[in-house]
Amino acid sequence: MTTRRYLPRIALRGTPVLALLTLLLGLLAAAPAAAATGAITGLAGKCLDVAGAASADGTPVQLYDCNGTGAQQWTVGTDSTVRALGKCLDVTGGSTADGAKIQLWTCNGSAAQKWTVTSANDIVNPQADKCLDVTGNNSANGTRLQIWTCTGGANQKWNAPAQQSGDQCWATHYGPQPAGALTASGEVFDNNADTAATSLSRQPQLPFGTRVQVTNVANGRSLTVRINDRGTFAQTPQEPKCLDLTDGAFSRLGGVLDPDAGHIVVTQTVLG
């Protein structure tokens, strides 16, 4: 789908073409977020803890007084995993049901081991669309962790080590499109969906279906969008554009639908 953004001209006089291309390519790829390691604290200021500091598959994950041990050192990875003792935070049996218990398990790339840490301090398993939850809102040492429908309760709020954000860039929005317009992936365009286009000149290209967490720098709002389109836009130093969002997604991030000033400054993290 062709976007409608006009890019400022860049004067080439006296500028080696190869050097200019190198500069542009460097600007096109947002720096990936860096993994972060530390304690994850929650209800009553207690820590996410691996029971008995055991690394065996199936070891329960619980709430416990913070003690600074390796059993409470978690790495929030750029691959959407949360790891301790060399293994992954895992939903038992890959369940998506309320009350499914959380355990430690050998990392295997499954959806049961994928987590999104949101700006609202939720830790969400996208497969289940449910939150990491302290069972029964009980702050006693040894209380098991589970997944549960997100409620906003204190037993679902976590302070996780923050990933270092990628480079900031601009996200814009599509605006009106003809009825029945198709995206580059062949889908019928839905201007209210959580989807986006990325630049054709981005290296490497993000495959269709890639999920990207987009955060509005101005207000901290985050949204996960799915890539289903390509744009013809290119980044420049004057307009460091990285995403074209649907009008719906742009609005949910707090953007104003204005074709003349319709951009927000964001960071983006590729989730997979």
Short mmCIF file of the C-alpha atoms (twelve columns), coordinates in Angstrom:
data_MODEL
# 
_entry.id   MODEL 
# 
loop_
_atom_site.group_PDB 
_atom_site.id 
_atom_site.type_symbol 
_atom_site.label_atom_id 
_atom_site.label_alt_id 
_atom_site.label_comp_id 
_atom_site.label_asym_id 
_atom_site.label_seq_id 
_atom_site.Cartn_x 
_atom_site.Cartn_y 
_atom_site.Cartn_z 
_atom_site.pdbx_PDB_model_num 
ATOM 1   C CA . MET A 1   0.000   0.000   0.000  1 
ATOM 2   C CA . THR A 2   1.413   3.392   -0.938 1 
ATOM 3   C CA . THR A 3   1.744   5.877   1.914  1 
ATOM 4   C CA . ARG A 4   1.182   9.557   1.549  1 
ATOM 5   C CA . ARG A 5   4.120   11.155  3.317  1 
ATOM 6   C CA . TYR A 6   6.244   13.749  1.574  1 
ATOM 7   C CA . LEU A 7   9.915   13.524  2.419  1 
ATOM 8   C CA . PRO A 8   12.211  16.526  2.566  1 
ATOM 9   C CA . ARG A 9   14.813  16.741  -0.155 1 
ATOM 10  C CA . ILE A 10  18.427  15.991  0.759  1 
ATOM 11  C CA . ALA A 11  21.067  17.914  -1.165 1 
ATOM 12  C CA . LEU A 12  23.654  15.573  -2.697 1 
ATOM 13  C CA . ARG A 13  26.100  18.299  -3.758 1 
ATOM 14  C CA . GLY A 14  29.521  17.574  -2.312 1 
ATOM 15  C CA . THR A 15  28.304  14.442  -0.512 1 
ATOM 16  C CA . PRO A 16  29.785  11.101  -1.567 1 
ATOM 17  C CA . VAL A 17  26.879  8.881   -2.605 1 
ATOM 18  C CA . LEU A 18  28.254  5.821   -0.810 1 
ATOM 19  C CA . ALA A 19  28.638  7.761   2.422  1 
ATOM 20  C CA . LEU A 20  25.085  9.059   2.121  1 
ATOM 21  C CA . LEU A 21  23.692  5.584   1.545  1 
ATOM 22  C CA . THR A 22  25.620  4.279   4.522  1 
ATOM 23  C CA . LEU A 23  24.161  7.039   6.681  1 
ATOM 24  C CA . LEU A 24  20.620  6.314   5.552  1 
ATOM 25  C CA . LEU A 25  20.926  2.558   6.066  1 
ATOM 26  C CA . GLY A 26  22.200  3.170   9.570  1 
ATOM 27  C CA . LEU A 27  19.181  5.301   10.320 1 
ATOM 28  C CA . LEU A 28  16.703  2.807   8.893  1 
ATOM 29  C CA . ALA A 29  17.285  0.033   11.404 1 
ATOM 30  C CA . ALA A 30  16.158  0.917   14.919 1 
ATOM 31  C CA . ALA A 31  18.612  -0.370  17.472 1 
ATOM 32  C CA . PRO A 32  17.233  -3.488  19.152 1 
ATOM 33  C CA . ALA A 33  16.267  -3.302  22.785 1 
ATOM 34  C CA . ALA A 34  18.828  -4.763  25.148 1 
ATOM 35  C CA . ALA A 35  17.946  -7.503  27.631 1 
ATOM 36  C CA . ALA A 36  17.798  -6.413  31.267 1 
ATOM 37  C CA . THR A 37  18.440  -8.478  34.396 1 
ATOM 38  C CA . GLY A 38  17.335  -7.958  37.983 1 
ATOM 39  C CA . ALA A 39  14.629  -8.679  40.530 1 
ATOM 40  C CA . ILE A 40  10.935  -8.615  39.586 1 
ATOM 41  C CA . THR A 41  8.930   -7.269  42.510 1 
ATOM 42  C CA . GLY A 42  5.195   -7.410  43.016 1 
ATOM 43  C CA . LEU A 43  2.558   -7.739  45.725 1 
ATOM 44  C CA . ALA A 44  3.700   -6.423  49.130 1 
ATOM 45  C CA . GLY A 45  7.102   -5.596  47.661 1 
ATOM 46  C CA . LYS A 46  8.011   -9.276  47.430 1 
ATOM 47  C CA . CYS A 47  9.956   -10.958 44.643 1 
ATOM 48  C CA . LEU A 48  9.260   -13.385 41.843 1 
ATOM 49  C CA . ASP A 49  11.207  -16.437 43.067 1 
ATOM 50  C CA . VAL A 50  12.158  -19.932 41.898 1 
ATOM 51  C CA . ALA A 51  11.234  -22.297 44.728 1 
ATOM 52  C CA . GLY A 52  14.312  -23.663 46.477 1 
ATOM 53  C CA . ALA A 53  16.563  -22.095 43.824 1 
ATOM 54  C CA . ALA A 54  16.111  -25.364 41.919 1 
ATOM 55  C CA . SER A 55  16.612  -25.378 38.163 1 
ATOM 56  C CA . ALA A 56  14.784  -28.640 37.439 1 
ATOM 57  C CA . ASP A 57  11.992  -28.548 34.863 1 
ATOM 58  C CA . GLY A 58  8.672   -28.016 36.625 1 
ATOM 59  C CA . THR A 59  10.041  -26.114 39.630 1 
ATOM 60  C CA . PRO A 60  7.271   -23.842 40.948 1 
ATOM 61  C CA . VAL A 61  7.581   -20.076 40.621 1 
ATOM 62  C CA . GLN A 62  6.340   -18.268 43.705 1 
ATOM 63  C CA . LEU A 63  6.219   -15.016 45.656 1 
ATOM 64  C CA . TYR A 64  8.899   -14.675 48.340 1 
ATOM 65  C CA . ASP A 65  10.763  -12.127 50.433 1 
ATOM 66  C CA . CYS A 66  13.454  -10.482 48.300 1 
ATOM 67  C CA . ASN A 67  16.872  -11.862 49.185 1 
ATOM 68  C CA . GLY A 68  19.119  -11.040 46.225 1 
ATOM 69  C CA . THR A 69  19.818  -14.672 45.311 1 
ATOM 70  C CA . GLY A 70  20.062  -16.083 41.806 1 
ATOM 71  C CA . ALA A 71  16.597  -17.552 42.229 1 
ATOM 72  C CA . GLN A 72  15.280  -13.985 42.041 1 
ATOM 73  C CA . GLN A 73  17.435  -12.669 39.209 1 
ATOM 74  C CA . TRP A 74  15.338  -12.563 36.063 1 
ATOM 75  C CA . THR A 75  16.384  -11.569 32.564 1 
ATOM 76  C CA . VAL A 76  13.696  -9.878  30.466 1 
ATOM 77  C CA . GLY A 77  14.883  -10.848 27.002 1 
ATOM 78  C CA . THR A 78  14.423  -9.262  23.608 1 
ATOM 79  C CA . ASP A 79  12.919  -12.606 22.479 1 
ATOM 80  C CA . SER A 80  9.930   -12.128 24.834 1 
ATOM 81  C CA . THR A 81  11.230  -14.677 27.354 1 
ATOM 82  C CA . VAL A 82  11.716  -14.105 31.089 1 
ATOM 83  C CA . ARG A 83  14.568  -16.273 32.375 1 
ATOM 84  C CA . ALA A 84  16.170  -17.342 35.642 1 
ATOM 85  C CA . LEU A 85  18.768  -20.001 36.449 1 
ATOM 86  C CA . GLY A 86  19.191  -20.606 32.717 1 
ATOM 87  C CA . LYS A 87  15.554  -21.576 32.138 1 
ATOM 88  C CA . CYS A 88  12.298  -19.880 31.161 1 
ATOM 89  C CA . LEU A 89  9.172   -18.656 32.917 1 
ATOM 90  C CA . ASP A 90  6.575   -21.100 31.587 1 
ATOM 91  C CA . VAL A 91  2.807   -21.700 31.775 1 
ATOM 92  C CA . THR A 92  2.280   -25.319 32.846 1 
ATOM 93  C CA . GLY A 93  1.125   -27.501 29.966 1 
ATOM 94  C CA . GLY A 94  0.833   -24.498 27.661 1 
ATOM 95  C CA . SER A 95  -2.576  -23.843 29.196 1 
ATOM 96  C CA . THR A 96  -4.512  -20.644 28.521 1 
ATOM 97  C CA . ALA A 97  -7.019  -21.184 31.342 1 
ATOM 98  C CA . ASP A 98  -7.433  -18.978 34.394 1 
ATOM 99  C CA . GLY A 99  -5.457  -20.520 37.236 1 
ATOM 100 C CA . ALA A 100 -2.809  -22.271 35.102 1 
ATOM 101 C CA . LYS A 101 0.296   -22.418 37.285 1 
ATOM 102 C CA . ILE A 102 3.667   -20.921 36.445 1 
ATOM 103 C CA . GLN A 103 6.841   -22.969 36.518 1 
ATOM 104 C CA . LEU A 104 10.443  -22.953 35.378 1 
ATOM 105 C CA . TRP A 105 11.134  -24.992 32.241 1 
ATOM 106 C CA . THR A 106 13.807  -25.511 29.635 1 
ATOM 107 C CA . CYS A 107 13.492  -22.727 27.071 1 
ATOM 108 C CA . ASN A 108 11.860  -24.098 23.909 1 
ATOM 109 C CA . GLY A 109 10.457  -21.054 22.081 1 
ATOM 110 C CA . SER A 110 6.835   -22.048 22.694 1 
ATOM 111 C CA . ALA A 111 4.007   -19.582 23.214 1 
ATOM 112 C CA . ALA A 112 3.786   -20.730 26.843 1 
ATOM 113 C CA . GLN A 113 7.130   -18.991 27.401 1 
ATOM 114 C CA . LYS A 114 6.370   -15.689 25.687 1 
ATOM 115 C CA . TRP A 115 5.684   -12.627 27.840 1 
ATOM 116 C CA . THR A 116 5.063   -8.948  27.246 1 
ATOM 117 C CA . VAL A 117 5.990   -6.465  29.967 1 
ATOM 118 C CA . THR A 118 3.628   -3.519  29.509 1 
ATOM 119 C CA . SER A 119 3.949   0.119   30.505 1 
ATOM 120 C CA . ALA A 120 1.047   -0.519  32.911 1 
ATOM 121 C CA . ASN A 121 3.287   -2.945  34.878 1 
ATOM 122 C CA . ASP A 122 1.472   -6.063  33.716 1 
ATOM 123 C CA . ILE A 123 3.366   -9.154  32.575 1 
ATOM 124 C CA . VAL A 124 1.113   -10.707 29.923 1 
ATOM 125 C CA . ASN A 125 1.216   -14.095 28.217 1 
ATOM 126 C CA . PRO A 126 -0.029  -13.134 24.714 1 
ATOM 127 C CA . GLN A 127 -1.139  -16.681 23.834 1 
ATOM 128 C CA . ALA A 128 -3.631  -16.649 26.710 1 
ATOM 129 C CA . ASP A 129 -4.031  -12.860 26.767 1 
ATOM 130 C CA . LYS A 130 -3.783  -13.172 30.544 1 
ATOM 131 C CA . CYS A 131 -1.658  -11.650 33.269 1 
ATOM 132 C CA . LEU A 132 0.962   -13.046 35.615 1 
ATOM 133 C CA . ASP A 133 -1.006  -13.222 38.883 1 
ATOM 134 C CA . VAL A 134 -0.354  -13.954 42.584 1 
ATOM 135 C CA . THR A 135 -2.879  -16.659 43.452 1 
ATOM 136 C CA . GLY A 136 -5.655  -15.450 45.736 1 
ATOM 137 C CA . ASN A 137 -4.034  -12.032 46.209 1 
ATOM 138 C CA . ASN A 138 -2.067  -13.748 48.997 1 
ATOM 139 C CA . SER A 139 1.260   -12.111 49.858 1 
ATOM 140 C CA . ALA A 140 2.514   -14.989 52.034 1 
ATOM 141 C CA . ASN A 141 5.903   -16.471 51.191 1 
ATOM 142 C CA . GLY A 142 5.526   -19.460 48.886 1 
ATOM 143 C CA . THR A 143 2.310   -18.357 47.176 1 
ATOM 144 C CA . ARG A 144 2.269   -19.817 43.667 1 
ATOM 145 C CA . LEU A 145 2.126   -17.695 40.552 1 
ATOM 146 C CA . GLN A 146 -0.501  -18.324 37.874 1 
ATOM 147 C CA . ILE A 147 -2.057  -16.669 34.850 1 
ATOM 148 C CA . TRP A 148 -5.428  -14.996 35.202 1 
ATOM 149 C CA . THR A 149 -7.649  -12.665 33.226 1 
ATOM 150 C CA . CYS A 150 -6.132  -9.202  33.596 1 
ATOM 151 C CA . THR A 151 -8.001  -7.188  36.232 1 
ATOM 152 C CA . GLY A 152 -5.612  -4.351  37.080 1 
ATOM 153 C CA . GLY A 153 -5.375  -5.662  40.655 1 
ATOM 154 C CA . ALA A 154 -2.280  -5.217  42.834 1 
ATOM 155 C CA . ASN A 155 -1.593  -8.953  42.614 1 
ATOM 156 C CA . GLN A 156 -0.976  -8.532  38.865 1 
ATOM 157 C CA . LYS A 157 1.359   -5.533  39.026 1 
ATOM 158 C CA . TRP A 158 5.101   -6.076  38.673 1 
ATOM 159 C CA . ASN A 159 8.207   -3.939  38.593 1 
ATOM 160 C CA . ALA A 160 10.490  -5.658  36.107 1 
ATOM 161 C CA . PRO A 161 13.995  -4.664  35.027 1 
ATOM 162 C CA . ALA A 162 13.503  -2.308  32.117 1 
ATOM 163 C CA . GLN A 163 14.879  -3.115  28.710 1 
ATOM 164 C CA . GLN A 164 16.948  -0.351  27.214 1 
ATOM 165 C CA . SER A 165 14.796  1.172   24.523 1 
ATOM 166 C CA . GLY A 166 15.676  1.094   20.879 1 
ATOM 167 C CA . ASP A 167 16.311  4.279   18.952 1 
ATOM 168 C CA . GLN A 168 13.438  6.711   18.798 1 
ATOM 169 C CA . CYS A 169 11.661  7.206   15.491 1 
ATOM 170 C CA . TRP A 170 8.425   8.540   14.066 1 
ATOM 171 C CA . ALA A 171 5.202   6.592   13.719 1 
ATOM 172 C CA . THR A 172 2.620   8.076   11.379 1 
ATOM 173 C CA . HIS A 173 -0.870  6.976   10.344 1 
ATOM 174 C CA . TYR A 174 -2.538  5.967   7.099  1 
ATOM 175 C CA . GLY A 175 -5.548  8.254   6.933  1 
ATOM 176 C CA . PRO A 176 -8.559  7.446   4.702  1 
ATOM 177 C CA . GLN A 177 -8.141  4.564   2.248  1 
ATOM 178 C CA . PRO A 178 -10.398 3.318   -0.579 1 
ATOM 179 C CA . ALA A 179 -12.951 0.675   0.327  1 
ATOM 180 C CA . GLY A 180 -11.542 -2.810  -0.212 1 
ATOM 181 C CA . ALA A 181 -7.917  -1.628  -0.344 1 
ATOM 182 C CA . LEU A 182 -5.394  -4.412  0.131  1 
ATOM 183 C CA . THR A 183 -2.206  -4.396  2.162  1 
ATOM 184 C CA . ALA A 184 1.047   -5.713  0.697  1 
ATOM 185 C CA . SER A 185 0.404   -9.036  2.481  1 
ATOM 186 C CA . GLY A 186 -2.888  -9.440  0.605  1 
ATOM 187 C CA . GLU A 187 -5.136  -8.700  3.579  1 
ATOM 188 C CA . VAL A 188 -8.079  -6.338  3.250  1 
ATOM 189 C CA . PHE A 189 -6.993  -3.129  4.962  1 
ATOM 190 C CA . ASP A 190 -8.702  -2.451  8.312  1 
ATOM 191 C CA . ASN A 191 -8.029  1.076   9.528  1 
ATOM 192 C CA . ASN A 192 -9.012  0.165   13.110 1 
ATOM 193 C CA . ALA A 193 -6.841  -2.943  13.491 1 
ATOM 194 C CA . ASP A 194 -3.619  -3.144  15.501 1 
ATOM 195 C CA . THR A 195 -1.511  -3.468  12.343 1 
ATOM 196 C CA . ALA A 196 1.228   -1.470  10.674 1 
ATOM 197 C CA . ALA A 197 3.424   -1.016  7.624  1 
ATOM 198 C CA . THR A 198 7.214   -0.819  7.759  1 
ATOM 199 C CA . SER A 199 9.582   0.748   5.279  1 
ATOM 200 C CA . LEU A 200 10.585  -1.204  2.188  1 
ATOM 201 C CA . SER A 201 14.112  0.042   2.801  1 
ATOM 202 C CA . ARG A 202 14.385  -1.343  6.335  1 
ATOM 203 C CA . GLN A 203 17.159  -3.899  6.636  1 
ATOM 204 C CA . PRO A 204 16.458  -6.641  7.436  1 
ATOM 205 C CA . GLN A 205 12.829  -6.675  6.357  1 
ATOM 206 C CA . LEU A 206 10.323  -7.667  9.041  1 
ATOM 207 C CA . PRO A 207 8.291   -10.664 7.814  1 
ATOM 208 C CA . PHE A 208 4.531   -10.304 7.601  1 
ATOM 209 C CA . GLY A 209 3.023   -11.433 10.890 1 
ATOM 210 C CA . THR A 210 5.881   -10.026 12.988 1 
ATOM 211 C CA . ARG A 211 4.637   -8.517  16.253 1 
ATOM 212 C CA . VAL A 212 6.164   -5.205  17.319 1 
ATOM 213 C CA . GLN A 213 5.646   -3.483  20.663 1 
ATOM 214 C CA . VAL A 214 5.334   0.248   20.005 1 
ATOM 215 C CA . THR A 215 5.608   2.754   22.868 1 
ATOM 216 C CA . ASN A 216 4.657   6.429   22.622 1 
ATOM 217 C CA . VAL A 217 7.575   8.258   24.256 1 
ATOM 218 C CA . ALA A 218 5.368   11.219  25.235 1 
ATOM 219 C CA . ASN A 219 2.828   9.316   27.349 1 
ATOM 220 C CA . GLY A 220 4.242   5.807   27.912 1 
ATOM 221 C CA . ARG A 221 1.327   4.074   26.189 1 
ATOM 222 C CA . SER A 222 2.278   0.770   24.559 1 
ATOM 223 C CA . LEU A 223 0.569   -1.315  21.920 1 
ATOM 224 C CA . THR A 224 1.536   -4.494  20.121 1 
ATOM 225 C CA . VAL A 225 0.944   -4.293  16.380 1 
ATOM 226 C CA . ARG A 226 1.248   -6.914  13.669 1 
ATOM 227 C CA . ILE A 227 3.146   -6.139  10.466 1 
ATOM 228 C CA . ASN A 228 0.957   -6.763  7.413  1 
ATOM 229 C CA . ASP A 229 2.038   -4.042  4.998  1 
ATOM 230 C CA . ARG A 230 5.017   -2.294  3.415  1 
ATOM 231 C CA . GLY A 231 5.385   1.431   2.917  1 
ATOM 232 C CA . THR A 232 7.346   3.251   0.238  1 
ATOM 233 C CA . PHE A 233 8.628   5.779   2.749  1 
ATOM 234 C CA . ALA A 234 12.297  6.107   3.641  1 
ATOM 235 C CA . GLN A 235 13.849  7.497   6.779  1 
ATOM 236 C CA . THR A 236 15.930  10.653  6.623  1 
ATOM 237 C CA . PRO A 237 17.661  12.663  9.356  1 
ATOM 238 C CA . GLN A 238 14.831  15.194  9.057  1 
ATOM 239 C CA . GLU A 239 12.062  12.568  9.167  1 
ATOM 240 C CA . PRO A 240 13.192  9.393   10.987 1 
ATOM 241 C CA . LYS A 241 10.057  7.442   10.148 1 
ATOM 242 C CA . CYS A 242 9.750   3.734   10.979 1 
ATOM 243 C CA . LEU A 243 6.064   2.734   11.045 1 
ATOM 244 C CA . ASP A 244 2.762   3.612   9.433  1 
ATOM 245 C CA . LEU A 245 0.016   2.682   11.915 1 
ATOM 246 C CA . THR A 246 -3.677  2.328   11.255 1 
ATOM 247 C CA . ASP A 247 -5.696  5.299   12.433 1 
ATOM 248 C CA . GLY A 248 -7.136  3.148   15.238 1 
ATOM 249 C CA . ALA A 249 -3.755  2.025   16.549 1 
ATOM 250 C CA . PHE A 250 -2.355  5.552   16.229 1 
ATOM 251 C CA . SER A 251 -5.262  6.959   18.253 1 
ATOM 252 C CA . ARG A 252 -4.948  4.286   20.954 1 
ATOM 253 C CA . LEU A 253 -1.333  5.325   21.424 1 
ATOM 254 C CA . GLY A 254 -2.474  8.906   21.952 1 
ATOM 255 C CA . GLY A 255 -1.760  10.272  18.489 1 
ATOM 256 C CA . VAL A 256 -3.843  13.042  16.915 1 
ATOM 257 C CA . LEU A 257 -5.233  12.237  13.469 1 
ATOM 258 C CA . ASP A 258 -3.837  15.250  11.635 1 
ATOM 259 C CA . PRO A 259 -2.448  14.715  8.112  1 
ATOM 260 C CA . ASP A 260 -0.176  17.754  8.450  1 
ATOM 261 C CA . ALA A 261 1.325   16.936  11.860 1 
ATOM 262 C CA . GLY A 262 0.253   13.347  12.270 1 
ATOM 263 C CA . HIS A 263 3.270   11.698  13.832 1 
ATOM 264 C CA . ILE A 264 4.323   10.573  17.296 1 
ATOM 265 C CA . VAL A 265 7.785   9.737   18.596 1 
ATOM 266 C CA . VAL A 266 8.012   6.060   19.521 1 
ATOM 267 C CA . THR A 267 10.369  3.257   20.401 1 
ATOM 268 C CA . GLN A 268 9.779   -0.166  18.879 1 
ATOM 269 C CA . THR A 269 10.704  -3.640  20.122 1 
ATOM 270 C CA . VAL A 270 10.364  -6.661  17.836 1 
ATOM 271 C CA . LEU A 271 8.577   -9.442  19.756 1 
ATOM 272 C CA . GLY A 272 8.599   -12.151 17.091 1 
# 
